[in-house]
């Protein structure tokens, strides 16, 4: 599973051929959440509140990039890095 971004101690990954709905995996410490980006929301799992706020903010800034990487992953193509949250 390729890492597509990293910021503020959060690692963002997307699996190849992952299940619907479109989502990414956000890891922070020992916590993991699956996040949908249209609209940005938790699909399953949990993160600390302050971390989740940053992850959802990042997702809201990059819906097109996330859509593109989701399609690339579903097609088995290399994923593109997405800029981190400043």
PDB file of N, CA, C and O in Angstrom:
ATOM      1  N   UNK A   1       0.852  -1.163   0.000  1.00  0.00           N
ATOM      2  CA  UNK A   1       0.000   0.000   0.000  1.00  0.00           C
ATOM      3  C   UNK A   1       0.895   1.222   0.000  1.00  0.00           C
ATOM      4  O   UNK A   1       1.662   1.420   0.942  1.00  0.00           O
ATOM      5  N   UNK A   2       0.817   2.040  -1.027  1.00  0.00           N
ATOM      6  CA  UNK A   2       1.680   3.211  -1.126  1.00  0.00           C
ATOM      7  C   UNK A   2       1.238   4.360  -0.214  1.00  0.00           C
ATOM      8  O   UNK A   2       0.050   4.635  -0.047  1.00  0.00           O
ATOM      9  N   UNK A   3       2.244   5.014   0.365  1.00  0.00           N
ATOM     10  CA  UNK A   3       1.965   6.231   1.127  1.00  0.00           C
ATOM     11  C   UNK A   3       1.843   7.365   0.120  1.00  0.00           C
ATOM     12  O   UNK A   3       2.736   7.570  -0.703  1.00  0.00           O
ATOM     13  N   UNK A   4       0.740   8.101   0.186  1.00  0.00           N
ATOM     14  CA  UNK A   4       0.527   9.198  -0.759  1.00  0.00           C
ATOM     15  C   UNK A   4       0.768  10.562  -0.128  1.00  0.00           C
ATOM     16  O   UNK A   4       0.907  11.554  -0.843  1.00  0.00           O
ATOM     17  N   UNK A   5       0.821  10.630   1.208  1.00  0.00           N
ATOM     18  CA  UNK A   5       1.134  11.887   1.874  1.00  0.00           C
ATOM     19  C   UNK A   5       1.529  11.618   3.320  1.00  0.00           C
ATOM     20  O   UNK A   5       1.260  10.555   3.879  1.00  0.00           O
ATOM     21  N   UNK A   6       2.177  12.622   3.904  1.00  0.00           N
ATOM     22  CA  UNK A   6       2.584  12.536   5.306  1.00  0.00           C
ATOM     23  C   UNK A   6       2.652  13.959   5.851  1.00  0.00           C
ATOM     24  O   UNK A   6       3.253  14.836   5.230  1.00  0.00           O
ATOM     25  N   UNK A   7       2.042  14.188   7.001  1.00  0.00           N
ATOM     26  CA  UNK A   7       2.066  15.521   7.621  1.00  0.00           C
ATOM     27  C   UNK A   7       1.665  15.409   9.080  1.00  0.00           C
ATOM     28  O   UNK A   7       0.840  14.571   9.445  1.00  0.00           O
ATOM     29  N   UNK A   8       2.253  16.261   9.915  1.00  0.00           N
ATOM     30  CA  UNK A   8       1.892  16.374  11.331  1.00  0.00           C
ATOM     31  C   UNK A   8       1.820  15.017  12.036  1.00  0.00           C
ATOM     32  O   UNK A   8       0.957  14.811  12.889  1.00  0.00           O
ATOM     33  N   UNK A   9       2.712  14.097  11.688  1.00  0.00           N
ATOM     34  CA  UNK A   9       2.716  12.782  12.313  1.00  0.00           C
ATOM     35  C   UNK A   9       1.676  11.819  11.767  1.00  0.00           C
ATOM     36  O   UNK A   9       1.478  10.738  12.322  1.00  0.00           O
ATOM     37  N   UNK A  10       1.011  12.202  10.682  1.00  0.00           N
ATOM     38  CA  UNK A  10      -0.025  11.369  10.056  1.00  0.00           C
ATOM     39  C   UNK A  10       0.530  10.802   8.751  1.00  0.00           C
ATOM     40  O   UNK A  10       1.125  11.525   7.952  1.00  0.00           O
ATOM     41  N   UNK A  11       0.331   9.514   8.547  1.00  0.00           N
ATOM     42  CA  UNK A  11       0.677   8.869   7.284  1.00  0.00           C
ATOM     43  C   UNK A  11      -0.615   8.534   6.557  1.00  0.00           C
ATOM     44  O   UNK A  11      -1.531   7.948   7.134  1.00  0.00           O
ATOM     45  N   UNK A  12      -0.681   8.916   5.270  1.00  0.00           N
ATOM     46  CA  UNK A  12      -1.862   8.682   4.449  1.00  0.00           C
ATOM     47  C   UNK A  12      -1.501   7.645   3.389  1.00  0.00           C
ATOM     48  O   UNK A  12      -0.561   7.833   2.618  1.00  0.00           O
ATOM     49  N   UNK A  13      -2.256   6.551   3.361  1.00  0.00           N
ATOM     50  CA  UNK A  13      -2.020   5.454   2.423  1.00  0.00           C
ATOM     51  C   UNK A  13      -3.290   5.168   1.643  1.00  0.00           C
ATOM     52  O   UNK A  13      -4.401   5.467   2.083  1.00  0.00           O
ATOM     53  N   UNK A  14      -3.090   4.573   0.459  1.00  0.00           N
ATOM     54  CA  UNK A  14      -4.210   4.090  -0.335  1.00  0.00           C
ATOM     55  C   UNK A  14      -3.834   2.697  -0.844  1.00  0.00           C
ATOM     56  O   UNK A  14      -2.760   2.506  -1.414  1.00  0.00           O
ATOM     57  N   UNK A  15      -4.721   1.737  -0.633  1.00  0.00           N
ATOM     58  CA  UNK A  15      -4.502   0.370  -1.082  1.00  0.00           C
ATOM     59  C   UNK A  15      -4.881   0.219  -2.554  1.00  0.00           C
ATOM     60  O   UNK A  15      -5.804   0.873  -3.040  1.00  0.00           O
ATOM     61  N   UNK A  16      -4.160  -0.650  -3.250  1.00  0.00           N
ATOM     62  CA  UNK A  16      -4.562  -1.038  -4.598  1.00  0.00           C
ATOM     63  C   UNK A  16      -5.763  -1.957  -4.496  1.00  0.00           C
ATOM     64  O   UNK A  16      -5.828  -2.791  -3.593  1.00  0.00           O
ATOM     65  N   UNK A  17      -6.708  -1.819  -5.401  1.00  0.00           N
ATOM     66  CA  UNK A  17      -7.900  -2.678  -5.473  1.00  0.00           C
ATOM     67  C   UNK A  17      -8.645  -2.747  -4.148  1.00  0.00           C
ATOM     68  O   UNK A  17      -9.149  -3.806  -3.777  1.00  0.00           O
ATOM     69  N   UNK A  18      -8.719  -1.636  -3.436  1.00  0.00           N
ATOM     70  CA  UNK A  18      -9.438  -1.588  -2.162  1.00  0.00           C
ATOM     71  C   UNK A  18     -10.948  -1.566  -2.431  1.00  0.00           C
ATOM     72  O   UNK A  18     -11.385  -1.294  -3.549  1.00  0.00           O
ATOM     73  N   UNK A  19     -11.718  -1.851  -1.410  1.00  0.00           N
ATOM     74  CA  UNK A  19     -13.179  -1.924  -1.513  1.00  0.00           C
ATOM     75  C   UNK A  19     -13.785  -0.529  -1.595  1.00  0.00           C
ATOM     76  O   UNK A  19     -13.158   0.460  -1.215  1.00  0.00           O
ATOM     77  N   UNK A  20     -15.009  -0.468  -2.094  1.00  0.00           N
ATOM     78  CA  UNK A  20     -15.775   0.773  -2.100  1.00  0.00           C
ATOM     79  C   UNK A  20     -16.334   1.016  -0.703  1.00  0.00           C
ATOM     80  O   UNK A  20     -16.463   0.064   0.067  1.00  0.00           O
ATOM     81  N   UNK A  21     -16.665   2.231  -0.351  1.00  0.00           N
ATOM     82  CA  UNK A  21     -16.585   3.469  -1.107  1.00  0.00           C
ATOM     83  C   UNK A  21     -15.140   3.956  -1.206  1.00  0.00           C
ATOM     84  O   UNK A  21     -14.284   3.510  -0.442  1.00  0.00           O
ATOM     85  N   UNK A  22     -14.864   4.864  -2.136  1.00  0.00           N
ATOM     86  CA  UNK A  22     -13.517   5.414  -2.240  1.00  0.00           C
ATOM     87  C   UNK A  22     -13.062   6.009  -0.902  1.00  0.00           C
ATOM     88  O   UNK A  22     -13.794   6.773  -0.273  1.00  0.00           O
ATOM     89  N   UNK A  23     -11.868   5.656  -0.484  1.00  0.00           N
ATOM     90  CA  UNK A  23     -11.361   6.094   0.813  1.00  0.00           C
ATOM     91  C   UNK A  23      -9.844   5.965   0.839  1.00  0.00           C
ATOM     92  O   UNK A  23      -9.238   5.361  -0.047  1.00  0.00           O
ATOM     93  N   UNK A  24      -9.249   6.545   1.870  1.00  0.00           N
ATOM     94  CA  UNK A  24      -7.830   6.349   2.155  1.00  0.00           C
ATOM     95  C   UNK A  24      -7.693   5.958   3.619  1.00  0.00           C
ATOM     96  O   UNK A  24      -8.632   6.078   4.405  1.00  0.00           O
ATOM     97  N   UNK A  25      -6.504   5.490   3.963  1.00  0.00           N
ATOM     98  CA  UNK A  25      -6.202   5.068   5.322  1.00  0.00           C
ATOM     99  C   UNK A  25      -5.296   6.120   5.957  1.00  0.00           C
ATOM    100  O   UNK A  25      -4.256   6.465   5.395  1.00  0.00           O
ATOM    101  N   UNK A  26      -5.685   6.626   7.120  1.00  0.00           N
ATOM    102  CA  UNK A  26      -4.887   7.593   7.857  1.00  0.00           C
ATOM    103  C   UNK A  26      -4.398   6.926   9.138  1.00  0.00           C
ATOM    104  O   UNK A  26      -5.192   6.375   9.900  1.00  0.00           O
ATOM    105  N   UNK A  27      -3.092   6.978   9.370  1.00  0.00           N
ATOM    106  CA  UNK A  27      -2.468   6.375  10.543  1.00  0.00           C
ATOM    107  C   UNK A  27      -1.804   7.453  11.380  1.00  0.00           C
ATOM    108  O   UNK A  27      -1.142   8.347  10.852  1.00  0.00           O
ATOM    109  N   UNK A  28      -1.984   7.361  12.676  1.00  0.00           N
ATOM    110  CA  UNK A  28      -1.316   8.267  13.608  1.00  0.00           C
ATOM    111  C   UNK A  28      -1.060   7.477  14.875  1.00  0.00           C
ATOM    112  O   UNK A  28      -1.997   7.050  15.549  1.00  0.00           O
ATOM    113  N   UNK A  29       0.229   7.280  15.204  1.00  0.00           N
ATOM    114  CA  UNK A  29       0.545   6.423  16.345  1.00  0.00           C
ATOM    115  C   UNK A  29      -0.010   5.040  16.082  1.00  0.00           C
ATOM    116  O   UNK A  29       0.253   4.463  15.027  1.00  0.00           O
ATOM    117  N   UNK A  30      -0.762   4.501  17.004  1.00  0.00           N
ATOM    118  CA  UNK A  30      -1.371   3.188  16.821  1.00  0.00           C
ATOM    119  C   UNK A  30      -2.796   3.253  16.295  1.00  0.00           C
ATOM    120  O   UNK A  30      -3.458   2.222  16.179  1.00  0.00           O
ATOM    121  N   UNK A  31      -3.277   4.448  15.976  1.00  0.00           N
ATOM    122  CA  UNK A  31      -4.666   4.615  15.527  1.00  0.00           C
ATOM    123  C   UNK A  31      -4.743   4.609  14.005  1.00  0.00           C
ATOM    124  O   UNK A  31      -3.816   5.032  13.315  1.00  0.00           O
ATOM    125  N   UNK A  32      -5.873   4.120  13.502  1.00  0.00           N
ATOM    126  CA  UNK A  32      -6.138   4.114  12.060  1.00  0.00           C
ATOM    127  C   UNK A  32      -7.591   4.473  11.816  1.00  0.00           C
ATOM    128  O   UNK A  32      -8.488   4.045  12.543  1.00  0.00           O
ATOM    129  N   UNK A  33      -7.804   5.270  10.778  1.00  0.00           N
ATOM    130  CA  UNK A  33      -9.165   5.576  10.332  1.00  0.00           C
ATOM    131  C   UNK A  33      -9.202   5.497   8.817  1.00  0.00           C
ATOM    132  O   UNK A  33      -8.248   5.887   8.143  1.00  0.00           O
ATOM    133  N   UNK A  34     -10.299   4.995   8.290  1.00  0.00           N
ATOM    134  CA  UNK A  34     -10.557   5.025   6.856  1.00  0.00           C
ATOM    135  C   UNK A  34     -11.413   6.257   6.609  1.00  0.00           C
ATOM    136  O   UNK A  34     -12.443   6.457   7.254  1.00  0.00           O
ATOM    137  N   UNK A  35     -10.968   7.080   5.663  1.00  0.00           N
ATOM    138  CA  UNK A  35     -11.589   8.376   5.434  1.00  0.00           C
ATOM    139  C   UNK A  35     -12.101   8.469   4.008  1.00  0.00           C
ATOM    140  O   UNK A  35     -11.360   8.232   3.054  1.00  0.00           O
ATOM    141  N   UNK A  36     -13.372   8.815   3.869  1.00  0.00           N
ATOM    142  CA  UNK A  36     -13.940   9.162   2.570  1.00  0.00           C
ATOM    143  C   UNK A  36     -13.678  10.646   2.345  1.00  0.00           C
ATOM    144  O   UNK A  36     -13.548  11.402   3.308  1.00  0.00           O
ATOM    145  N   UNK A  37     -13.599  11.071   1.092  1.00  0.00           N
ATOM    146  CA  UNK A  37     -13.318  12.484   0.844  1.00  0.00           C
ATOM    147  C   UNK A  37     -14.428  13.215   0.121  1.00  0.00           C
ATOM    148  O   UNK A  37     -14.278  14.398  -0.187  1.00  0.00           O
ATOM    149  N   UNK A  38     -15.520  12.562  -0.156  1.00  0.00           N
ATOM    150  CA  UNK A  38     -16.585  13.238  -0.896  1.00  0.00           C
ATOM    151  C   UNK A  38     -17.939  12.925  -0.259  1.00  0.00           C
ATOM    152  O   UNK A  38     -18.659  12.061  -0.759  1.00  0.00           O
ATOM    153  N   UNK A  39     -18.297  13.597   0.815  1.00  0.00           N
ATOM    154  CA  UNK A  39     -17.584  14.631   1.556  1.00  0.00           C
ATOM    155  C   UNK A  39     -16.598  14.008   2.543  1.00  0.00           C
ATOM    156  O   UNK A  39     -16.711  12.826   2.865  1.00  0.00           O
ATOM    157  N   UNK A  40     -15.620  14.804   3.030  1.00  0.00           N
ATOM    158  CA  UNK A  40     -14.658  14.269   3.996  1.00  0.00           C
ATOM    159  C   UNK A  40     -15.349  13.812   5.282  1.00  0.00           C
ATOM    160  O   UNK A  40     -15.987  14.600   5.981  1.00  0.00           O
ATOM    161  N   UNK A  41     -15.204  12.517   5.572  1.00  0.00           N
ATOM    162  CA  UNK A  41     -15.808  11.951   6.782  1.00  0.00           C
ATOM    163  C   UNK A  41     -15.153  10.616   7.096  1.00  0.00           C
ATOM    164  O   UNK A  41     -14.551   9.985   6.227  1.00  0.00           O
ATOM    165  N   UNK A  42     -15.279  10.194   8.349  1.00  0.00           N
ATOM    166  CA  UNK A  42     -14.744   8.899   8.773  1.00  0.00           C
ATOM    167  C   UNK A  42     -15.671   7.805   8.270  1.00  0.00           C
ATOM    168  O   UNK A  42     -16.883   7.854   8.480  1.00  0.00           O
ATOM    169  N   UNK A  43     -15.089   6.823   7.608  1.00  0.00           N
ATOM    170  CA  UNK A  43     -15.826   5.643   7.163  1.00  0.00           C
ATOM    171  C   UNK A  43     -15.830   4.611   8.284  1.00  0.00           C
ATOM    172  O   UNK A  43     -16.873   4.052   8.623  1.00  0.00           O
ATOM    173  N   UNK A  44     -14.655   4.367   8.853  1.00  0.00           N
ATOM    174  CA  UNK A  44     -14.527   3.466   9.998  1.00  0.00           C
ATOM    175  C   UNK A  44     -13.214   3.761  10.702  1.00  0.00           C
ATOM    176  O   UNK A  44     -12.302   4.339  10.110  1.00  0.00           O
ATOM    177  N   UNK A  45     -13.117   3.369  11.947  1.00  0.00           N
ATOM    178  CA  UNK A  45     -11.915   3.605  12.729  1.00  0.00           C
ATOM    179  C   UNK A  45     -11.981   4.930  13.458  1.00  0.00           C
ATOM    180  O   UNK A  45     -13.027   5.577  13.507  1.00  0.00           O
ATOM    181  N   UNK A  46     -10.843   5.329  14.027  1.00  0.00           N
ATOM    182  CA  UNK A  46     -10.824   6.593  14.764  1.00  0.00           C
ATOM    183  C   UNK A  46      -9.404   7.134  14.857  1.00  0.00           C
ATOM    184  O   UNK A  46      -8.423   6.397  14.763  1.00  0.00           O
ATOM    185  N   UNK A  47      -9.332   8.426  15.043  1.00  0.00           N
ATOM    186  CA  UNK A  47      -8.095   9.149  15.279  1.00  0.00           C
ATOM    187  C   UNK A  47      -8.364  10.146  16.402  1.00  0.00           C
ATOM    188  O   UNK A  47      -9.517  10.500  16.645  1.00  0.00           O
ATOM    189  N   UNK A  48      -7.317  10.604  17.090  1.00  0.00           N
ATOM    190  CA  UNK A  48      -7.543  11.675  18.058  1.00  0.00           C
ATOM    191  C   UNK A  48      -8.210  12.875  17.380  1.00  0.00           C
ATOM    192  O   UNK A  48      -7.942  13.171  16.215  1.00  0.00           O
ATOM    193  N   UNK A  49      -9.065  13.547  18.111  1.00  0.00           N
ATOM    194  CA  UNK A  49      -9.876  14.633  17.551  1.00  0.00           C
ATOM    195  C   UNK A  49      -9.052  15.679  16.807  1.00  0.00           C
ATOM    196  O   UNK A  49      -9.416  16.068  15.697  1.00  0.00           O
ATOM    197  N   UNK A  50      -7.957  16.138  17.390  1.00  0.00           N
ATOM    198  CA  UNK A  50      -7.147  17.180  16.741  1.00  0.00           C
ATOM    199  C   UNK A  50      -6.508  16.668  15.457  1.00  0.00           C
ATOM    200  O   UNK A  50      -6.371  17.416  14.488  1.00  0.00           O
ATOM    201  N   UNK A  51      -6.118  15.400  15.446  1.00  0.00           N
ATOM    202  CA  UNK A  51      -5.524  14.784  14.255  1.00  0.00           C
ATOM    203  C   UNK A  51      -6.585  14.610  13.183  1.00  0.00           C
ATOM    204  O   UNK A  51      -6.345  14.914  12.014  1.00  0.00           O
ATOM    205  N   UNK A  52      -7.753  14.124  13.570  1.00  0.00           N
ATOM    206  CA  UNK A  52      -8.845  13.938  12.613  1.00  0.00           C
ATOM    207  C   UNK A  52      -9.214  15.252  11.942  1.00  0.00           C
ATOM    208  O   UNK A  52      -9.475  15.280  10.740  1.00  0.00           O
ATOM    209  N   UNK A  53      -9.239  16.327  12.697  1.00  0.00           N
ATOM    210  CA  UNK A  53      -9.559  17.638  12.126  1.00  0.00           C
ATOM    211  C   UNK A  53      -8.575  17.978  11.007  1.00  0.00           C
ATOM    212  O   UNK A  53      -8.985  18.457   9.949  1.00  0.00           O
ATOM    213  N   UNK A  54      -7.285  17.736  11.229  1.00  0.00           N
ATOM    214  CA  UNK A  54      -6.272  18.024  10.212  1.00  0.00           C
ATOM    215  C   UNK A  54      -6.434  17.115   8.994  1.00  0.00           C
ATOM    216  O   UNK A  54      -6.296  17.571   7.859  1.00  0.00           O
ATOM    217  N   UNK A  55      -6.725  15.841   9.221  1.00  0.00           N
ATOM    218  CA  UNK A  55      -6.896  14.895   8.114  1.00  0.00           C
ATOM    219  C   UNK A  55      -8.101  15.285   7.253  1.00  0.00           C
ATOM    220  O   UNK A  55      -8.023  15.254   6.025  1.00  0.00           O
ATOM    221  N   UNK A  56      -9.198  15.645   7.887  1.00  0.00           N
ATOM    222  CA  UNK A  56     -10.392  16.045   7.136  1.00  0.00           C
ATOM    223  C   UNK A  56     -10.151  17.356   6.381  1.00  0.00           C
ATOM    224  O   UNK A  56     -10.638  17.532   5.264  1.00  0.00           O
ATOM    225  N   UNK A  57      -9.407  18.262   6.988  1.00  0.00           N
ATOM    226  CA  UNK A  57      -9.052  19.510   6.308  1.00  0.00           C
ATOM    227  C   UNK A  57      -8.214  19.212   5.070  1.00  0.00           C
ATOM    228  O   UNK A  57      -8.459  19.765   3.998  1.00  0.00           O
ATOM    229  N   UNK A  58      -7.219  18.332   5.225  1.00  0.00           N
ATOM    230  CA  UNK A  58      -6.364  17.940   4.098  1.00  0.00           C
ATOM    231  C   UNK A  58      -7.207  17.310   2.981  1.00  0.00           C
ATOM    232  O   UNK A  58      -7.035  17.646   1.810  1.00  0.00           O
ATOM    233  N   UNK A  59      -8.109  16.407   3.342  1.00  0.00           N
ATOM    234  CA  UNK A  59      -8.948  15.738   2.341  1.00  0.00           C
ATOM    235  C   UNK A  59      -9.819  16.747   1.596  1.00  0.00           C
ATOM    236  O   UNK A  59     -10.025  16.620   0.389  1.00  0.00           O
ATOM    237  N   UNK A  60     -10.327  17.742   2.309  1.00  0.00           N
ATOM    238  CA  UNK A  60     -11.172  18.764   1.675  1.00  0.00           C
ATOM    239  C   UNK A  60     -10.378  19.602   0.674  1.00  0.00           C
ATOM    240  O   UNK A  60     -10.949  20.144  -0.272  1.00  0.00           O
ATOM    241  N   UNK A  61      -9.068  19.710   0.877  1.00  0.00           N
ATOM    242  CA  UNK A  61      -8.214  20.482  -0.034  1.00  0.00           C
ATOM    243  C   UNK A  61      -7.828  19.708  -1.293  1.00  0.00           C
ATOM    244  O   UNK A  61      -7.418  20.309  -2.286  1.00  0.00           O
ATOM    245  N   UNK A  62      -7.958  18.364  -1.260  1.00  0.00           N
ATOM    246  CA  UNK A  62      -7.413  17.539  -2.340  1.00  0.00           C
ATOM    247  C   UNK A  62      -8.386  16.514  -2.928  1.00  0.00           C
ATOM    248  O   UNK A  62      -7.961  15.399  -3.229  1.00  0.00           O
ATOM    249  N   UNK A  63      -9.674  16.838  -3.108  1.00  0.00           N
ATOM    250  CA  UNK A  63     -10.593  15.816  -3.618  1.00  0.00           C
ATOM    251  C   UNK A  63     -10.232  15.327  -5.021  1.00  0.00           C
ATOM    252  O   UNK A  63     -10.372  14.138  -5.310  1.00  0.00           O
ATOM    253  N   UNK A  64      -9.778  16.208  -5.883  1.00  0.00           N
ATOM    254  CA  UNK A  64      -9.433  15.801  -7.248  1.00  0.00           C
ATOM    255  C   UNK A  64      -8.201  14.899  -7.243  1.00  0.00           C
ATOM    256  O   UNK A  64      -8.161  13.894  -7.951  1.00  0.00           O
ATOM    257  N   UNK A  65      -7.202  15.257  -6.449  1.00  0.00           N
ATOM    258  CA  UNK A  65      -6.002  14.419  -6.334  1.00  0.00           C
ATOM    259  C   UNK A  65      -6.353  13.036  -5.788  1.00  0.00           C
ATOM    260  O   UNK A  65      -5.837  12.024  -6.261  1.00  0.00           O
ATOM    261  N   UNK A  66      -7.230  13.002  -4.794  1.00  0.00           N
ATOM    262  CA  UNK A  66      -7.639  11.719  -4.213  1.00  0.00           C
ATOM    263  C   UNK A  66      -8.442  10.897  -5.213  1.00  0.00           C
ATOM    264  O   UNK A  66      -8.250   9.686  -5.313  1.00  0.00           O
ATOM    265  N   UNK A  67      -9.338  11.543  -5.952  1.00  0.00           N
ATOM    266  CA  UNK A  67     -10.078  10.836  -7.012  1.00  0.00           C
ATOM    267  C   UNK A  67      -9.117  10.236  -8.035  1.00  0.00           C
ATOM    268  O   UNK A  67      -9.260   9.082  -8.439  1.00  0.00           O
ATOM    269  N   UNK A  68      -8.140  11.038  -8.443  1.00  0.00           N
ATOM    270  CA  UNK A  68      -7.164  10.563  -9.432  1.00  0.00           C
ATOM    271  C   UNK A  68      -6.382   9.358  -8.901  1.00  0.00           C
ATOM    272  O   UNK A  68      -6.216   8.364  -9.608  1.00  0.00           O
ATOM    273  N   UNK A  69      -5.901   9.448  -7.652  1.00  0.00           N
ATOM    274  CA  UNK A  69      -5.148   8.318  -7.100  1.00  0.00           C
ATOM    275  C   UNK A  69      -6.039   7.091  -6.918  1.00  0.00           C
ATOM    276  O   UNK A  69      -5.584   5.965  -7.122  1.00  0.00           O
ATOM    277  N   UNK A  70      -7.307   7.293  -6.535  1.00  0.00           N
ATOM    278  CA  UNK A  70      -8.221   6.148  -6.392  1.00  0.00           C
ATOM    279  C   UNK A  70      -8.362   5.429  -7.734  1.00  0.00           C
ATOM    280  O   UNK A  70      -8.295   4.201  -7.791  1.00  0.00           O
ATOM    281  N   UNK A  71      -8.556   6.186  -8.806  1.00  0.00           N
ATOM    282  CA  UNK A  71      -8.686   5.574 -10.133  1.00  0.00           C
ATOM    283  C   UNK A  71      -7.385   4.888 -10.556  1.00  0.00           C
ATOM    284  O   UNK A  71      -7.412   3.811 -11.153  1.00  0.00           O
ATOM    285  N   UNK A  72      -6.256   5.510 -10.247  1.00  0.00           N
ATOM    286  CA  UNK A  72      -4.963   4.899 -10.572  1.00  0.00           C
ATOM    287  C   UNK A  72      -4.806   3.582  -9.799  1.00  0.00           C
ATOM    288  O   UNK A  72      -4.366   2.578 -10.359  1.00  0.00           O
ATOM    289  N   UNK A  73      -5.164   3.595  -8.521  1.00  0.00           N
ATOM    290  CA  UNK A  73      -5.046   2.376  -7.707  1.00  0.00           C
ATOM    291  C   UNK A  73      -5.941   1.272  -8.256  1.00  0.00           C
ATOM    292  O   UNK A  73      -5.519   0.119  -8.343  1.00  0.00           O
ATOM    293  N   UNK A  74      -7.150   1.608  -8.621  1.00  0.00           N
ATOM    294  CA  UNK A  74      -8.083   0.606  -9.150  1.00  0.00           C
ATOM    295  C   UNK A  74      -7.588   0.031 -10.467  1.00  0.00           C
ATOM    296  O   UNK A  74      -7.945  -1.089 -10.831  1.00  0.00           O
ATOM    297  N   UNK A  75      -6.759   0.802 -11.192  1.00  0.00           N
ATOM    298  CA  UNK A  75      -6.196   0.346 -12.470  1.00  0.00           C
ATOM    299  C   UNK A  75      -4.810  -0.260 -12.318  1.00  0.00           C
ATOM    300  O   UNK A  75      -4.205  -0.678 -13.306  1.00  0.00           O
ATOM    301  N   UNK A  76      -4.299  -0.312 -11.085  1.00  0.00           N
ATOM    302  CA  UNK A  76      -2.983  -0.885 -10.848  1.00  0.00           C
ATOM    303  C   UNK A  76      -1.832   0.007 -11.277  1.00  0.00           C
ATOM    304  O   UNK A  76      -0.720  -0.478 -11.487  1.00  0.00           O
ATOM    305  N   UNK A  77      -2.082   1.301 -11.409  1.00  0.00           N
ATOM    306  CA  UNK A  77      -1.051   2.249 -11.821  1.00  0.00           C
ATOM    307  C   UNK A  77      -0.374   2.867 -10.598  1.00  0.00           C
ATOM    308  O   UNK A  77      -0.959   2.895  -9.516  1.00  0.00           O
ATOM    309  N   UNK A  78       0.848   3.359 -10.761  1.00  0.00           N
ATOM    310  CA  UNK A  78       1.520   4.023  -9.629  1.00  0.00           C
ATOM    311  C   UNK A  78       0.719   5.231  -9.146  1.00  0.00           C
ATOM    312  O   UNK A  78       0.154   5.979  -9.944  1.00  0.00           O
ATOM    313  N   UNK A  79       0.682   5.401  -7.838  1.00  0.00           N
ATOM    314  CA  UNK A  79      -0.041   6.528  -7.260  1.00  0.00           C
ATOM    315  C   UNK A  79       0.866   7.749  -7.190  1.00  0.00           C
ATOM    316  O   UNK A  79       2.086   7.630  -7.083  1.00  0.00           O
ATOM    317  N   UNK A  80       0.245   8.925  -7.253  1.00  0.00           N
ATOM    318  CA  UNK A  80       0.975  10.172  -7.212  1.00  0.00           C
ATOM    319  C   UNK A  80       0.965  10.726  -5.783  1.00  0.00           C
ATOM    320  O   UNK A  80      -0.064  10.673  -5.109  1.00  0.00           O
ATOM    321  N   UNK A  81       2.094  11.252  -5.320  1.00  0.00           N
ATOM    322  CA  UNK A  81       2.089  11.895  -4.002  1.00  0.00           C
ATOM    323  C   UNK A  81       1.169  13.117  -4.012  1.00  0.00           C
ATOM    324  O   UNK A  81       0.999  13.780  -5.036  1.00  0.00           O
ATOM    325  N   UNK A  82       0.589  13.391  -2.862  1.00  0.00           N
ATOM    326  CA  UNK A  82      -0.288  14.548  -2.699  1.00  0.00           C
ATOM    327  C   UNK A  82       0.360  15.461  -1.661  1.00  0.00           C
ATOM    328  O   UNK A  82       0.790  14.985  -0.610  1.00  0.00           O
ATOM    329  N   UNK A  83       0.439  16.773  -1.938  1.00  0.00           N
ATOM    330  CA  UNK A  83       1.104  17.671  -1.005  1.00  0.00           C
ATOM    331  C   UNK A  83       0.531  17.559   0.407  1.00  0.00           C
ATOM    332  O   UNK A  83      -0.669  17.357   0.591  1.00  0.00           O
ATOM    333  N   UNK A  84       1.412  17.693   1.397  1.00  0.00           N
ATOM    334  CA  UNK A  84       0.955  17.615   2.791  1.00  0.00           C
ATOM    335  C   UNK A  84       0.223  18.876   3.222  1.00  0.00           C
ATOM    336  O   UNK A  84       0.248  19.899   2.538  1.00  0.00           O
ATOM    337  N   UNK A  85      -0.417  18.777   4.356  1.00  0.00           N
ATOM    338  CA  UNK A  85      -1.026  19.942   4.980  1.00  0.00           C
ATOM    339  C   UNK A  85       0.110  20.789   5.554  1.00  0.00           C
ATOM    340  O   UNK A  85       0.972  20.259   6.254  1.00  0.00           O
ATOM    341  N   UNK A  86       0.129  22.088   5.273  1.00  0.00           N
ATOM    342  CA  UNK A  86       1.228  22.933   5.795  1.00  0.00           C
ATOM    343  C   UNK A  86       1.218  22.977   7.314  1.00  0.00           C
ATOM    344  O   UNK A  86       2.065  23.635   7.918  1.00  0.00           O
TER     345      UNK A  86
END
